Amino acid sequence: MNLSVKSPIFHTVVKSALKSTHFSKSVFGLRYISCTNISCNQAPAQDGGQGAPATTAEFRNKLLNGPNLKDFFKDEHLKQQDHLPDEEVVPYLIQSMTYGENRKVFFEVYGCQMNVSDTEVIWSILKNSHYKKTDDIQEADVILIVTCAIRESAEERIWGRLESLKGIRRTRSKTRPNLKIGILGCMAERLKQKVLETDKSVDLVVGPDAYRDLPRLLALTANDQKSINVQLSFDETYADITPIRLNENSVSAFVSIMRGCDNMCTYCIVPFTRGRERSRPVSSILKEVEHLSQNGVKEITLLGQNVNSYRDTSEIDSTENVTSLAKGFKTVYKLKKGGLRFADLLHRVSELNPEMRVRFTSPHPKDFPDEVIEVIRNQANICKNLHMPAQSGNSAVLERMRRGYTREAYLELVAHIRNRIPDVALTSDFICGFCSETDEEFEDTITLMEEVKYHSAFVFPYSMREKTTAHRRFKDDVPQEVKMQRLQRMIEVYRRHSYVLNCSEIGHTHLVLVEGLSKRSDQCFQGRNNNNVKVILPGTDPIPAKNGQYMKLLKPGDYVAVHINAASSQVLKGIPLYYTGLQEFYEKHDWHHAADRLTLPFQG
């Protein structure tokens, strides 16, 4: 919308804009002004009268960041100013979101850890707008479903859930505010109009980059208006928002460090639902990690769609760092220059608190240059558990997937990592039944799994996603029954190897971070070791300190040395020996002799 130069509103806008940006009328030459575009025919000569030259770009930036037309419309809060002289009236519109009014919001989260992290950002935004969180869906005034669109099965669960929520809406008391239901996240961006048109019970649809807009969008629904914002962003990282953890008593936490993905694997919907890669400033990440440490968190997991491609360009970097890929790997985009890389961030985070464990997920194998491997090797509190998604063991399938590596390059990287970090535990992702995958190509995946021997694996049958390159170029021609047969084979292989690997730990002593009571028994605790394997241990008897000076019962957040004496494909079981600290446990002394102290069987 353009304003005429003769318009009184135009002069009001310009006058206020000049005042807010410290420019005088004598240095301001405007051709026209609009809500979305500003055109200058003369750059200002001075910046605020300080004598320093100002560029046209700086001038435009100041003006664009000043007030716009909506700031000059009179709002409810200006009624009390009607009797004041014009020069005393404050003309700016106050962004008051009164719709919150302590309405109760219920979160239902599906999908990956990133969705959990996003929900903590969403909750922070809504809490600031006077919403309250409830864990009882029957009490909720707003139900927000944070969705995943990676696989068709995930979306089918959401459609089924929406159907069940209609019952809650029908039985809701007429004396209560109307129930609002929102679809958030990847499915919201992918299906947008379909969600609103197919399921009339949905009131708002919000994509991953539009969570700041939630208070306004919810306010719009007060009059039964449907609202939607799924616009993707080139720079949104929510870096200035402090997430509020959904489980404040947890000893572990997720920290999002980057969003989006540039890899464009042919099967993957992420670049289309979460946009291009952009990284949070390292200063913002360190501030959040330090806050978590001060509040008793003992383990953090750095999160991102392609976490180890992290690149922060917000800080001045004197070196022209060029993206360094693992040997034999390639990428579809040009190598990026400058910025602080993942190795820098990982090192800084690990040094904030040497007693806090650091994990990260999900990485791409291409972004494991030696700098990253050496930081993991040298820092005791960076867990020696690496997730290395292979997706397939056949080079032709990997080429169709546009993964950027061959089977041989992947195996060479695994060998290199195990040579530098001998005690590393590897996990992976695999897809079976990708477009035109033959029996012979699938067998290469099985032999890769047999050769690498993963501690755990996430395995899935392929499901075609709209918008992806595979949807445009390939055909989903592997029968569903064949996919399911292959899926069962992959499950059998990785579980067999994880059982053998876990059994090999019997008789060893592990450092375990106690997380809480076991899900199967309130007489036992559960925690995780360095390799991210769940460990079950009895919790009814006091445990001594390493020096033997005191005894106390286990509690969440304790580091304890545990003698492993039983194992399955999924968990380890053991006897707690003594309390210790992370650094103390990994110091080079005789702590490993504790493994011989107890060999009692444990049934937990």
N, C-alpha and C positions, 0 to 999 in steps of 0.2 A: 504494500500500500504506500504510494508516494503522496507526500504532502506538498501542496502548493506553497511557493515562497510567500505569497500574499496572505496565506492563512494565519490567523492569530495563534492557532495551536503551534504552527511552525516556529514562530518567534519565541513562544514559551519554551518549546523543546530545545531550540538552539541556545537560548539564554541560560537555561539550567544546565545544558550539556557543557557549555563553555565554563560555567562556574565550577561544575564538578570536576572538570579536567584541567582547571587552572589556566585556561587560555583566554586572552582578551579578545574582544570583537575585532580589534584592529588587525589581528594576525590571522583571522579566520575567513577563508574564502570558500564558500560552499556553492556548488551548483544545485544540488538538491539533497534531500534526506528522506530515507524510507526506513521501515521497520527491519528490513533485511539487507539494505545496501546503502553505502555512503560513498559519495563521489566528491573528490576535492579537485579544485582547479588551482589551488595554491597551498603549498606546504607552509607550516608555521616557521618563522625565522628563529624564534627562541622558545625554550621550554620553561614555562612558568616564570619568565623574567629572570631566570638565574644565570643567563649568559651562555648556557650550553646549547649548541645546535640540536634541534630535534628533527628526526627524519620523518618523511611522510608516513612511513609504516608505524612509527611510534605514535604519531598523532592519531592515525586511524584507529590504532589499538586502544588508545585512551578513550576515544569517542565511542567506539563500539562497546566498551566495557562500562560506559556511563548509563544513565537512565534511558529508557525508551518510552514509546507513546503510552503504554499501559500504566506507567508510573504516574501519569498525570490525570488519570480518571479518579474522580472522588469516590472513596469507599465509605463503608459504614462508620469507620473510626474518625472520619472528618466531620461528621455531623456536629460534634461539639465545637468545631472551629468556625461555624457559620458567622458568629458575631465578631470574629477577629478581623483586623485589617489584612489585606492581601499579603503584605510583606511579612506578616507573622504566621501565615498559614504554611504548614509543612505539607507539600503537595504529593509526597510519595505514597504509593499504595503499599500497605503493610501486607506481607504474605502470611495471612493468618489462616491456618487450616483447622477450622473449628470442628470438622467432621469427626476427629478422633474421639474427643470427649469421653475418654476412658472405655471406649468400646473394646471388647475382648477379641483378640485375634488368635487363631489356631493354625499352626504350621504343620503341613504334611510334606515330608521331603523324600523324593525318589532319586535314584541314580548315584552319581559319584560323590567323592569327598568335596569337590568343588561346589556342588549344590548345597552341602552342609555349610560350607564357608559363606556362600552367597546368602543363605538364610540368616546367618548371624549379622551380615551387613543390612539385610532387609529389616531385621528386628531392631537394629540400632536406629534406622531411619524412622520407623513407625513409632518407636518409643519416644523419640523426640517430638513426635506429632501427637502425643498424649494417648496412644493406644496402650492396652495392657495385654500381656500374653497369658493364655490359658492352655492347660494340658488336657482339658475336658472339652471334647468337640461339641457336646450338647450345650455348653455354656457360651460357645463362640458366637459373636456377631459377624465376624469375618473369617472365612476359611480360605487360606492361601495354599495352593498345591504347587510346590516347586518341582518341576518336571525334568525328565530326561528324554532325548529323542534319538539316542545312539542306535537303539535297536527297536524293531517293530513291537516286540513283546512288551517293552517298557511303555510304549504309547497305548497299547491295548489295556494295560493295567489302569492307566489314567482314565480311559473312556469308561471302564467298568466302575471305577471309583466315583466318577461323576454321576453315574446312574444311581448309585447307592446314596449319594448326598441329597438326591431329590426327596428321599423319604424324610430326611432330617428337616428339610425345608417345609414339607407338607405338614408335619406334626408340630411345627414351631408355634408357640403361643402368639395370638394376634396382638397381645399387649406388649410384645417385645419388638425392638427395631427389626426391620427386614434383614434377613440373613444375606450376606454378600459372599459370593464365591469367585475366587480369582485363580487363573492359570498363569504361572510364572515360569520363566526359564526357557530352556531350549525348545520344548514342544510348543510353547507359546509363540516363539519367533517362527518356527517352521510352519505351523498350521494356522496361525492368526485368524483369518476370516472363518475358516471351517469350524473352529472352536466356538465362535460366537453364533454362527448360523446353524450349526448342527445341534449344539447343546444349549438350549435357551436358558438353562439354569446358571450359565457362566455370566458374570457381570463385568469382569475386566480381564484383559489379556496383556501381560507385561513381559517384555523380553529381557535378557540378561544385562543389557546396558541401560535400562530405563528405570532401575529401582529407585532412583532419587525422585522420580515423578509419582511414586505410589501414593503419597498423601493427597495430591491433587486428583489423581485418577479415582481414588476411593471417594473423595468428596463429590465427584461428578455422579457416582452411582447413588447418591442419597436421593436423587429424584428419579430413580429407576432408569437412568441413562447408562447404556453400555459404554465402556471406555477401553481404549487400546493404545499402547505405545510399544512398538517392537523395533524401534529404530536402533541400528547398530552404530557404534562409535569407534573412531580411530584413536581416541585417547582416554576413554573412561577406564579407570582402575580402582575407583573408590578409595584412593590413597588417603584422603583426608577424613574418612569415616572410620571410627574405632568400632570394630565389630563387638557385639555383645554375645558372649557364648551361650548357646542353648543349654548346655550342661556346665554350670559354673563350678561344680564340684569335681569335674574331671581333672586328672593330673596331666592330661595331654590336650593339645590344641592344634588346629589347622591355621596356617598363615598363608593367605593368597599372595603370591609375588608377581604374577603376570596373568594375562587373560588372552584368549584367542589363540589361533594357530595359523601359521603360514605354510605348513607342509603340503597341504592339498593331496593327501592320500586319496586315491580314487573312491574308496569305499566310505569315507568319513564325512559326516554331516557337520562336524564342529566348526570349520571355517565359515559355514553358512549360517549357523545359529549363534555363534559367539564372536564372529568377526576375526579381524587380523590381530597379529601379536602386538601387544603393548605391555610394558613392564612397569611395575610400581617403582618409585624412587627408592633407592637403598635406604635413605634416611627414614622414610616412612616405615619400611619393614623393620629396621632395627628398633625403632621406637615401639612398635607393637610387640616385638619379641621381648624387649626389656620390660614392658608392662606385664606381659604374661609371666615372665620370670619372677617379678616382684610379687605376683599374686599366687605363687606356689606351683605354677605349671612346671613339670619336670621333663616334658617331651613335646617338641613341636614338629609338625610336618609341613614343609614348604610345598605349596600347591601351585599347579599351573597345567594347562593343556599340554604344553611342551616345556616343562619347568626348567630344563637345563639349557634352553636357548635364551634364557634371561639376558636382557641387555638394557641397562639403565643409562640413558643419554642425558639425564637431568643434571648430572654432575660433570664438571669440566674434566675431561680426560686428555692429558697431554700426549698420550700415545695413540697412534692410529691403529688400534686393535682391529684385526680382521678376523671374522668368524673362522674358528679353527675346528674342523670336523675330524672325527675319528678316521683312521686310515681305511681307505677303500669305500668311504661313504660319499654321497653327493646329495645335493638338494635342488629343488626346482627354482629357488629364488637366488638372486645375486648375493655373493658373500657380503655381509654387513660390516661396516667400519665404525670404530669408535665405541665408547661406552664401557661401563663396568660389566663384566661378564659373570656367569654363574659361579665360576671358581672364586672370584673376588667376593661375591655375596656370601657364599657358603663359608668361606674362611672368617668373614666378619661376624656372621651369625654364631658360628661355633665358639668364638672367643668372647661373646657377651657374657656367657655363664658356662664355665667348663663342666659344671655339674648338671647341665641340661642336655638331654639327648636331642639330636637333630636328624630328621629323616626328610626325604623329599619324594614327590610323585606328581605327575607321571612323566618320566623322561622319554626322549627319543634316543635310540642307540647312536645316531650320528653325532650327537652332542656330548660325547664322552672323550674329549681330548685329554692328553696326559695331564694338563693343569688340573682338571677336575678330579681325575683319578688320584693324583698325588695329595690333594687336599683331603680327600676321603681317607686315604692311607695314613696320613700323618696326624689327623685330629682324632683323639680317642673318643670324643663325644659325638662324632658323626657315625651313625650306625653303619655297619658293614653289611647292609642288605640293599641290593640294587635291583630295581625293577627294570628289565630290559625287554620291552615288547618286541617279539620276533614276528608275530602274525602268521608267518608261514615259513616252512623250511625249504621251499623250492624257489629257485632263482627266477624262473619264468613267472610264477605266481606273484612273487615280490615285485617284479617289473610291472605286471598288470596293476598291482596295488599302488605303484609309484612310491615304494618305500625308500628308494635311494641306496640300496645295498644288495649284495648277493648273499647267498648262503655262506659262501667261503669268507666274505668280509665279516659277517656276523660272528662266525666261529673264531676267526682270528682275533676279533675284539674280546670275546669271552676269554680266550686263552691269555691274552695280554692282561686283562683285569685280574684274572686269577693268579697270574704270575706276580703282579704288584700287590694284590690284596689276597693272600692265600686263604684267609678265613671268611671270605665273602660268601654270602648266601644270595642266590639269584632267583628272581621270580619273573614271570613273563605273561604276555597275552597271546592268544592264538585264535584265529578264525578258520573254521573249516567250511568247505563248500562254497568258496568264493567263485565268481563267474568262471565257468568252464574248467574248474579244477578237476583233473583226472585222478583216477585211483593211484597212478604212479606218482603224480605230483603230491598227493596227500601223504603217500608213504614217506616222502622226503621230510615232511613235518614230523612224522613219528620218529624217524631216525635222528632228526635234530634234537628232539626231546630226549631220546635215549642217550645221545652223546653229551648233551649239556647237563642233564640231571638237575631239574629245578626243584627248589624247596616248595614252591607253590606255583600255580598257574591259573589264570582266568581264561576259560575257553568258551567259545560261542559259535553257534551256527550263523552263517552269513545271512543278513537280511538287507535287501535293497532299500536304499534311502533316496527319495526324490532330491533333486538339485545336485547330487554328487556326480562326479565324472563317470563313475561306473553306471549310473542311471542313464546317462546320455550315450555312452559308448559300448557298453557290454550288455550281455543278457544273463539274467539270473536263472541259469539253466540246469543247475544241480538239483535233483529231486529232494524234497524235504526229508523223505525217509533215509536217503543216503546221507544227508547232512547229520541227521540224528545218530546214525550208526557211527559215523566218523567222530562225532562229539563224544560218544561213549568210549571209543578207543582212546581219545586224548585224555579223558578223565582217568581211565584205568592206568595209563602210562605215568602221568605226573603223580598220581597218588602212590603208585608202587615205588617210585623213586623218592618221594618225600618221606615215605615210611622208612626206607633204608637210610636216608640221610638223618632222620630224627633218631633212629635206633643207634646210629654211630655216636650220638652224643651221650649215651648212657655211660655213667662213670665219670663224666666231666662236670666241672663246676661252672655255672653260668651266672652272670649278673642279671638279675631280674628286677624290673620296675613294677612294683605292685600297683595294680589298677583298681581293684575292688574285689567284691565277693564273687565266687564262681557262680555261673548261671545255674549249675546243677546242684550245688550244695552250699548252704550258708556256713558250713564248717570248714570250707576251703576258700582260699583266695586265688585269683588269677592275675597274671601279669605277662609281660613279654620280655624276651631276651634280646640281645643285640641284633640277632637275625630276624626279628619280628615274628618269632614263633611263640604261640601261646604256651604258657607254663602254668600248671596247676600245682598248688602246694598247700599243705594243711595250715590252718590259721588259728588253732585253738590254744596253742602253747606259746609262752613267751620265748623270744629269740634273743640270744646274747649279742652284745656289740663285739666287734672283732677282738678288742683288747680284753673282753670278758668283764668289764667294770660294771655293766648294768644289763638288765633283762627287760624286755617289753614286748607287748603283743604287736603283731603286724598291723599296719594301716595303709591305706592308699597313699602313694607318693614315696614310700620307702624303697630304697635300693637294698637288695638282699642277695647274698651269695647263696646259690641253690645247687645242691648236688642232684644231678639228673639220674633217676633210677628206673624210669619207664617211659615208653613212647608209643604213639600211634602215628598215622599219616598226617594228623592235624595238630596234635598237642604233645607237649612233653610234661612229665610229672616228676616231682622231686621233693627233697627235704631241705628246708631253709637252714643254712648253717650259721650265718651271722649278718648283722647289719654292716654296711660299708658305704663308702662314697664312690662315685663313678671314677674319678681320677685315682683314688686310692686302690680300687680294684685292679686297674690296668697298669699300675706301676710295676716295674720289673723286680719283683721280690718273690717270696715263696708262697704266695696266695694259692697257687695251683695244687700245693700239697694237701689243701683242705679236701680235695676230692677223695682222699683215702680215709677221711675221718668217719664217714658213715656210709654203709652200704645196705642199710635196711630197706626192705621192700616197702612200697607205699601204694595203698589202694585208695584212690580219691575219686 
